Amino acid sequence: MLNKILDIFYNKTGICFTEKQDIVFQKIENFSRNRNFSSFHTFLQEIEKGGELWQDLVNFLTVNETYFFREYRQLELLVEFAAQKNRFSILCLPCSSGEEVYTIAIMLEKLGLYGRIDKLIGIDINSVVVEKAISGSYGKKSFHKTSEDIKNRFFTEKDGHLEVKKEIKSKCQFYSDNIFDEKIFKYGKFDFVLSRNMLIYFDKNSRERASSIFFDVLKDDGKLFLGHADILGGHSNLKKKLVNSVIYYER
Ligand SMILES: C[S@@+](CC[C@H](N)C(=O)[O-])C[C@H]1O[C@@H](n2cnc3c(N)ncnc32)[C@H](O)[C@@H]1O
């Protein structure tokens, strides 16, 4: 039965738990016990419906580690490419709680390029972290790579947290969606797609599926940036490029 849940989870999200199966089984058992289902079978039936319980399970099992100015050199290159365009669109898939999207917005603002943003969209399957991204309010943990100057310029202090200023927030949009859901295409095509630290939770097959979606959401001359540990699907038509030791992919 637990295997069946992992199969559903894998097919829908691409996330593969083979290496940590025992821990995940334990977590799912606790999750279902806390919700008082009469049997594991009814729990499974409810999960299969894909409603609120499914979303709660996704929120419970996804790993959402992120922080401002993470893997900064890739972002620098992305912004350098953006500077060569009059208008540009950027998709962060996944965005987790939004730090990556706001980091890009801050970098663009610092270079006087904020006004050129056509779309700056963050998408994540976890609805709780997306709500946090929309609120734009963060605790200390998110700032260990952020300078005091940036904190002072682009954040205001509120209830012990730092909140992203309105002028940075205004063009940042966040949505809760699954990369493997058709709905992903409603956001249009992008000049730049950033997908960092999600493919590391996928197996080969899910990485292939994701790579084909990256291809489809990129404009003809679009560029894709992955995290250092992420591997693109082997059959991808995207071309690998290297600039100043930073890898990116071109459509
Ligand atoms: C470790 S975070 C990475 C966040 C950010 N890109 C970074 O590098 O700091 C990985 C995120 O991938 C999201 N994720 C996993 N599977 C997904 C899917 N199928 N569709 C959309 N987001 C997904 C998780 O919810 C999680 O927030």
The ligand as an ORCA input file, in Angstrom:
! r2SCAN-3c Opt
* xyz 0 1
  C      15.253     22.565     -2.985
  S      13.955     23.526     -3.647
  C      14.849     24.535     -4.791
  C      14.404     25.975     -4.750
  C      15.267     26.960     -5.548
  N      15.169     26.723     -6.971
  C      16.716     26.906     -5.126
  O      17.538     26.325     -5.830
  O      17.032     27.449     -4.047
  C      13.156     22.312     -4.691
  C      11.698     22.680     -4.981
  O      11.211     21.879     -6.056
  C       9.794     21.805     -5.890
  N       9.259     20.737     -6.753
  C       9.510     19.405     -6.666
  N       8.825     18.740     -7.613
  C       8.131     19.664     -8.313
  C       7.238     19.593     -9.423
  N       6.887     18.414     -9.976
  N       6.730     20.750     -9.922
  C       7.049     21.946     -9.360
  N       7.869     22.072     -8.290
  C       8.412     20.947     -7.777
  C       9.663     21.541     -4.389
  O       8.391     21.832     -3.892
  C      10.760     22.445     -3.797
  O      10.257     23.667     -3.339
*
